[in-house]
Structure formats: structure tokens, C-alpha cells
């Protein structure tokens, strides 16, 4: 069987996906739920988007995939160039031809993403038939091959199972098989391990990383787990209240975090060594969409907040090559050294 291959992993010198100044709003709200978000992903690269629940990570991903209902959602501004085409401006039919083919998504809860009335093998085959000129027999062969590729035990037997007959970890493997069935150039994984136990989480992350290495697929991983970020990311974008507050190479974010929110996230992670006290917490809550501060959205929770922070939102400013932060105090070590002098 011959399945036409896409150009996953090819390096043209341009970002595979370039999102610029993306702003989204829901009907009847006073502020943008996603506000001025910009990032890029190159072929074969992994970008992790991190932040608390309610920070706009999933909404950003759904808007790129064309899965956010419009209305009540509304694109206020921005572009999302994928292979030179603006995803936000494409007609639904054109976007449907890209979705599941050149771009694919793994969702947080596979049981709500898989159709309970159809066998898992047929659901994967349907994705192949939608985008490839192959027979039903060839599509089923491709589906079986993908089940084997994601290490489903006894794949030929499982092919005929319904979703409820599989464990949570196996269902997530089916979702990965479905997402990668057409060798997409970009894979978006939205908290793909949240509903799984710790051991299975590690297996799923290792599987995604292995398959990515084999195919050269670019990956956007949405997560709140900094352990996952450290092990898989090339670049990191830290989101808070709908805005990217810091982004850069993973080494820079972990070794030299420059936004107070990033510092708070790092400090709240438990260490493996001996405990020396209580874990650090970030006081307060993420603001609701109708109570967004006028200035820096993190200011009400920030231990370094000053009057300037509350007057106007700080722009995302590059501190060094590829490392940008939205904070009037950055670089933190320089600012506080001057304040203490």
C-alpha cells in the first residue's frame, strides 16, 4: 500500500507556523480572552505552552485548528501563517482539508473525542479516507499499521474494539495513531496526559517524543507540567490570563526565568531531594475575563508589583536572542540590584 507522504520535517528556512498578534474575544465579554499572542514553530521543533488552567492555552490551540465556534468566539486581530496560508482567514472547506492532514490535534480526554459507536480501527481509517486517495482496504491497513506503531498490544484484535473496551492509556494511544495517520507536519497536543496516572503519563510522553523523532513532525505541547516541558521542549511560551508573558529557548526559561509568574511556577514545583519547608505558592487567582486589570494582568498577584505595572500593560520585549519577557522590572537581577544600591 502506498500512502502519499507530506513534507513533514522539511526545512524551508521559514517557520512552519507563525502566529502574530492573535487576539480572541467571546461575545459579551469586556476583554480579549487571548490578547496579542505571538509565537512561531519550525519544522521538527517542539514548543511547549505552559500556564495555569484558564490562561487561554487551549482556546489558542482550538482557534488555530478552526474548532472554536464563531460566534460566540471572534477573531479581533492577528494572523496564523501555516505554510504561508493564514489559518484564521481560510474558508472552512480549505481549513478542513488541512485539519487532520497537514495539522492534527490530540485532545485532553480521548473518551469524549472518540465516537463510542464506531470501532477504533474504522475511526482511524476514516481519517485516512478523508484526506488520501486510497481504497477502504488500504485505509484499514494504514490504520492497523498505526495501531502497531503506537504499541497497542494485539493490534489486529484491538482494531475491532470500541472505545469503551480500552483503558484510558490505550484510548490516548488510539488518538495519537489517528492524529499521525496522515503524517502531519504539525501536531498540537492539548494536555494529552492529564486524565492518566503517572506511569501511563510517562509512557505517552515518551511515545509522542519517539514518534516525533521518527517523522520530523513539529509539536505544540500544551501543558502545566514543567517536568514534561524540561524533557521535551525546544522552546517555551509562558501564558498568563490570555497573554504570553515570557518565551524563549527551554534552557533560558529554566536557567534564567525573568517574569515573576515564571518564577512562581518554577518555585511551586516539588523537588526530589529532602524537603526544607512548604512549597511556594502564587497567591490569588487568575482574573476572570470581566475583571482583567488595566495594566499588567499579573500585577494583583505579583510580589514585585509597582505603580507602573498597574498603569499600562508591559510589551513583550526581547532581553537576549530569542528570550522575551513582558515585565517592567526585567531583567530582574539588574533592576533589583539598582533598587538596592
Long-range contacts (C-beta under 8 A, 24 or more apart in sequence): 1-134, 1-138, 1-141, 1-142, 3-128, 3-132, 3-134, 3-138, 3-142, 3-182, 3-183, 4-132, 4-133, 5-183, 6-101, 6-102, 6-182, 6-183, 6-184, 6-185, 7-185, 8-43, 8-183, 8-184, 8-185, 8-215, 8-216, 8-217, 8-218, 9-43, 9-44, 9-185, 9-215, 9-216, 9-217, 10-43, 10-216, 11-42, 11-43, 11-44, 12-43, 14-84, 15-40, 15-41, 15-42, 15-81, 16-41, 16-42, 16-43, 16-45, 16-82, 16-83, 16-185, 16-186, 16-218, 17-41, 17-64, 17-80, 17-81, 17-82, 17-186, 17-218, 17-220, 18-79, 18-80, 18-81, 19-60, 19-64, 19-78, 19-79, 19-80, 19-81, 20-78, 20-79, 20-80, 20-81, 21-77, 21-78, 21-79, 22-60, 22-63, 22-75, 22-77, 22-78, 22-79, 22-80, 22-88, 23-75, 23-76, 23-77, 23-78, 24-56, 24-59, 24-60, 24-63, 24-68, 24-73, 24-74, 24-75, 24-76, 25-73, 25-74, 25-76, 26-72, 26-73, 26-74, 26-289, 27-71, 27-72, 27-73, 27-74, 28-72, 29-289, 29-290, 30-289, 30-290, 30-292, 31-242, 31-289, 31-290, 31-292, 32-76, 32-242, 33-59, 33-242, 33-289, 34-59, 34-60, 34-63, 34-242, 35-242, 35-243, 36-243, 36-244, 36-316, 37-78, 37-239, 37-242, 37-243, 37-244, 38-244, 38-316, 39-235, 39-237, 39-244, 39-247, 41-186, 41-218, 41-219, 41-220, 41-235, 42-218, 43-185, 43-216, 43-218, 44-212, 44-216, 44-217, 44-218, 45-218, 45-219, 45-234, 45-235, 46-212, 46-218, 46-219, 46-220, 46-221, 46-232, 46-233, 46-234, 46-235, 47-218, 47-219, 47-220, 47-221, 47-233, 47-234, 47-235, 47-236, 47-237, 48-220, 48-221, 48-222, 48-223, 48-228, 48-229, 48-232, 48-233, 48-235, 48-236, 48-237, 48-250, 49-220, 49-221, 49-222, 49-223, 49-236, 49-237, 49-239, 50-223, 50-224, 50-226, 50-229, 50-236, 50-237, 50-238, 50-239, 50-265, 51-224, 51-238, 51-239, 51-240, 51-265, 52-224, 52-240, 52-286, 53-224, 53-286, 54-241, 54-286, 55-239, 55-240, 55-241, 55-242, 55-286, 56-239, 56-241, 56-242, 56-243, 57-190, 57-222, 57-239, 58-108, 58-190, 58-191, 58-222, 60-239, 61-105, 61-188, 61-190, 61-220, 61-222, 63-88, 64-103, 64-188, 65-99, 65-103, 65-105, 65-188, 66-90, 66-92, 66-95, 66-96, 66-99, 67-99, 67-105, 82-186, 83-185, 97-131, 100-127, 100-130, 100-131, 100-182, 100-184, 101-130, 101-131, 101-182, 101-184, 102-184, 102-185, 102-186, 103-184, 103-185, 103-186, 103-187, 103-188, 104-178, 104-179, 104-180, 104-182, 104-184, 104-186, 104-187, 104-188, 105-179, 105-187, 105-188, 105-189, 105-190, 106-172, 106-175, 106-176, 106-179, 106-187, 106-188, 106-189, 106-190, 106-192, 106-208, 107-175, 107-190, 107-192, 108-190, 108-191, 108-192, 108-194, 108-195, 109-194, 109-195, 110-163, 110-168, 110-171, 110-172, 110-174, 110-175, 110-195, 111-163, 111-164, 111-168, 111-171, 113-175, 114-163, 114-171, 114-174, 114-175, 115-163, 116-162, 116-163, 116-164, 117-162, 118-162, 119-159, 119-160, 119-161, 119-162, 120-147, 120-158, 120-159, 120-161, 120-162, 120-163, 120-166, 120-174, 121-147, 121-158, 121-159, 121-160, 123-174, 123-178, 124-174, 124-177, 124-178, 124-181, 127-178, 127-181, 127-182, 128-181, 128-182, 131-182, 132-182, 142-181, 143-177, 143-181, 146-177, 146-178, 146-180, 146-181, 147-173, 147-174, 147-177, 149-177, 149-180, 149-211, 150-174, 150-176, 150-177, 150-180, 150-207, 150-211, 151-207, 152-177, 168-195, 168-196, 168-200, 169-196, 169-200, 169-203, 169-204, 172-196, 172-200, 172-204, 173-204, 173-207, 176-204, 176-207, 176-208, 176-211, 180-211, 180-215, 180-217, 183-215, 183-217, 184-217, 185-217, 185-218, 186-217, 186-218, 186-219, 186-220, 187-212, 187-217, 187-218, 187-219, 187-220, 188-219, 188-220, 188-222, 189-219, 189-220, 189-221, 189-222, 190-222, 191-222, 191-223, 191-224, 192-221, 193-225, 193-228, 205-231, 205-232, 208-232, 226-265, 226-266, 226-269, 227-269, 230-254, 235-322, 238-262, 238-265, 240-286, 240-297, 240-298, 241-286, 241-287, 241-292, 241-297, 241-298, 242-297, 243-297, 243-313, 243-326, 244-316, 244-326, 245-298, 245-316, 245-325, 245-326, 245-327, 246-323, 246-324, 246-325, 246-326, 246-327, 247-316, 247-323, 247-324, 248-322, 248-323, 248-324, 249-322, 249-323, 252-320, 252-322, 252-323, 253-323, 256-323, 258-319, 258-323, 258-325, 258-327, 258-330, 258-331, 258-332, 259-298, 259-325, 259-326, 259-327, 259-330, 260-298, 260-302, 260-303, 260-304, 260-327, 260-329, 260-332, 261-298, 261-301, 261-302, 263-332, 296-326, 296-327, 296-328, 304-329, 304-332
